[in-house]
Amino acid sequence: MNEERGFAYCGLACCLCREAKDCPGCRQEGCHDKEWCQCFQCCQKQNLKGCWECQDFPCDNHMLNKLRVRTFAKFIGIYGEEKLLECLKRNEENGVVYHYQGSHMGEYDQFETEEEIMDLIMHGVKEYQS
């Protein structure tokens, strides 16, 4: 985990991205998609740290239509970035996979509700499966 990368404006965990090792993260303008990314453009324009700070969250942005992304942003809005970093780090150490090798999907994507993802974030896989 590269905690310095933090989170993207939409809620993606840049800190867990393994694709671009030299990328500083979305909010440090490292993402190559920032020119067309609605979340990036909107948050920059409104001077927001992320979508979770917006009064219109969740809007109908295609990124926020992804359950994991929206839930991560919602989690940050409720508990803060530090808490999410802490939980993701603990979960990663306990074997919870953010992205499977060669995929943008992982264990946080296996659920159908925000509540299930929130539970995995807060309690990790061992407690969730018991």
Secondary structure, 3 states (H helix, E strand, C coil): CCHHHCCCCCCCCHHHCCCCCCCCCHHHCCCCCCCCCHHHHHHHHHCCCCHHHCCCCCCCCCCCCCHHHHHHHHHHHHHCHHHHHHHHHHHHHCCCCCCCCCCCCCHHHCCCCHHHHHHHHHHHHHHHHC
